[in-house]
Amino acid sequence: MNPVPDIYRILPEVILSVTGVLVMLIDATLPFGVARRSLGWVAALGVTVAYFASVWQLSLPQGTGFYGTVETSAFTVFFHVLICGIVLASLLITLDTLPADSHHQGEFYALIVFGSVGMCLLTSAVELLVVFIALEISSIATYVLAGYRKDTGRGPEAAIKYFLLGSFATGFLLYGIALIFGATGTTQVYEAARLIALAPERGIVIAGLGLMLIGILFKVSAAPFHIWTPDVYEGSPTPAVALMSTAPKAAAFALLLRVVYELFPGLHTLWHPVLWVVAALSMTVGNLAALRQQNVKRMLAYSSIAHAGYLLAAFAGLGTNGIAATAFYTAAYAAMNVGIFAVITLVSGYEEAHPMVDDYRGLIYRAPLLGSLLIFFLISLIGIPFTGGFFGKFYSFSAAVDGGAVVLAIIGLLNSGLAAAYYLRFALTAAKRFETPTEPTPRTPEIGIAVGAALLLSVAATLCLGIVPNEVLRAAESAAHTLQLPPAPVLNPEAAPAASIAPPQQP
């Protein structure tokens, strides 16, 4: 069999990088004052090509490239396709909602594309230094996007808070990588996993695990590492929040799966209870805080913290079930979250003149389609049957029960009921008529072609995941089988077999 060229292993990342450079070059050639909206279509076209390139990678045999630093497998393809889909929908939202005369509009599109390069690379990296580089590429782009609205005080505040706290989290992750290198002498995931079982300094390995978990849990905004989330969501442009709340989290959860199942499988007796506690804490803190919010974006920020807890509950299901449930829920959450932020972008406008829950009163009468879509996505977030949110929670809690975490599943169910209170309050507000005819009526939002396509994609994905989830579930299970399953716990490290984990063979 002929070896697979290394460039094929990172083909989506190459296409996205070329697209980002092309957008910047075209932007530099356009005269000042000329609308840059066409650059968004160039970016969307490049992301679409990267999407199909990711699907094409399924035809490649599983293996690594570039000296064992990146991997192509069903797992990496699943998250590549998901991230490219999220980025495409986010770009379509921006095409109709960013003002035509907004400053640095071309850079906004380029940052989204370059950020997606880091997110895709993060899911396929099997070398810890490449993981760090990919995380920085993704993070720096999102830091800038968070502060894109420089004319408001909340924009720079969001960017600074995100940057400072994100830098600390990245420092924890990098220090953890350094400790793993010190204990094993390598940063290659499969080789380090083999040597961790033989490492004489177990304290260094455990410290490395803890520091890496802190860095990753910050990226998924899990409690108690969630402090940045509400302020960043509120201050960032809503189209950017549609991306930030989904794609980086999908990449971070892919990294978390690889870290706990491939790098530290023998330490699952340590990371399993930690993630159990974090999952319960995230669900409870997120939902209780969301109940008190009147600002829509802050409410959804705390909601995202709760959903991070629902996702982490799947980690209690050790093995293929837990991995598949995590991957499926990530896809379901991305579909409904991008959709609801698209609706919020249209209703509140770029300047966010209507940020409060009460501003959505009567939406279903002013704009019946948008009001219906808002209620639909809220129903999916609750987890009502025939939506992606239902099966996402069902598989996540089922995986937790199969893993013996029955109490965690019960906590999740109780929190789902708690979350229904603020989701239904929001839905009822949108369905509520104005009390007096003299009350001022907010403007009626207009749905453009691009944002309409983004809404259509979100609705179709949410419905497909709720009515015919088998195809995506099979893809998630196929992705799960490419990750190493945790072996039985090793009580005596010196007696651990040297080949407890083997890297995939280069074809």
C-alpha positions, 0 to 999 in steps of 0.5 A: 500500500502506498503511503498517504502524503502527509499533506492529506492529513491536514488538508482542511487546515491547509484550505482554511489557511489559504482562505484566510490569507486570500481574504486578507490579500483581497481586503488589502487591495480594495479601496477605502470605503468599499463594502467588504461583505463579498469577502464573507462569501469568499470565506464561506466558500473556503470553509465549504471546501474545507468541509468536503475535504474533511468528509473526504478524509474518511477515505484515508486509512487511520494514521499519523503524519508529520512525524506523528504530530497529527492524526486522521481518523473517524474521530478527527473527521467527526469534529472537523465536519462539525467545526466547519459546519459551525463556522459556515453558519456563523459566517452566514449570520455575519453576512447579513448582520454586520453593518456594511460600513463597519470597520475592519470587516474583512479582518472579521471574516479572516479572524473567523477562518484563522480561528477555525484552523486552530480549532480543527488542528486541535482535534487532530493533534496527537503531539502536546506542543502542537496542541498548545499551538493550535489552542493559541491560534484558536484563542487569539482569534476569539480574543480579538473577535470578542472586542470587535465592537470597539465603540462600546465599553463592553467590547474592550472589557470582554476582550480584556477579561477573555484574554487575561483569564484565557492566558492564565488557563493556557499557562496551566495547560502548558505547565501541565504539558511541561510536567508530562514531558519531565515525567516521560521525556516526550510530548507525543500523546501515544508514546507519553501514554505508554511511558506514564504507566512506567513513570517513577514520579507519579506525583508529577504525572498527577500534577500534570493531569490536574493542570491540563484539566484546569486549562481545558475546563476553562475553555469549555466554561465549566464551573468553577472555571466559568467566571469569564463567560457571562461578561464575554458573551454580553460584550462580544458581538452576537454573531461572534458569540454564535461561533465562540459558544460552540466551535471552540467548545467542540474543539476543547471537548475533543481535546479533553476526550483525547487527553483522558482516554488516550493520554491518561487512561490508566488514571481514570480513577482520578479524573473520573471523580473530578469530572463528576464533581465538575459536571454536577457543579456546572449544571447546578451553578449555571442553571441557578444563575440563569434563573436570575438573568434578565439580559438574554445573552447573560442568560444563555451564557449561564445556560452554556455553563449548564450544558457543559455540565450535561456534556461532562456527565457523559464522561462518567460513562467510561468507554465507547458509550461515553465518547459517542454520547459526548460527540453527539451532544456536542453536535446537538448543542452546536446546532441549537445554539447557533440557531438561537444566537442567529435569532437574537442577532436579528432581533437585537441588531448589531448595536444590541438595542434590545438586549433584555428578555422583555424586549422580545415580548410579542415577537411571535406577532411582530415576526411570526417566523423568528418568534416560532424559531426562537421558541423551537430552539428554546424547546430543544435546549430544554430537551423536549422530544423530537429535537436534538437537545432531547437525544443529546441529554438522553445519550449523555445521561444514559452513558452516565447511568451505564458508567455507574453514575446514577446520582449524576444522572439524577442531578442532570434530570433535576437541573433540566427541570430547573432550566425549563423555568427560564427557557419557558419564561423566555418563550412565553415572553416572546408569545405574550401580546402587548398590554396596551395599544399605545405601547411602543412596538420594537422594529420588525427584524428582516431575514436576509438570504445568508442569515436565512440559510444559517437558520435553515441549516440550524433548524434542519440539523436540530430536527435531524438529530431529534428525529433521525439521529442514527446516522450521526450517532453511528458516526459518533460511535465510529469516532469513539472506536478510534480512541483507546479505551481505558484499561483496568486500573494499575495498582503497581506502576512498576508492574504495568505492561510497557505496551499498554497503549500503542499508537496507530500505525503509519500506513 
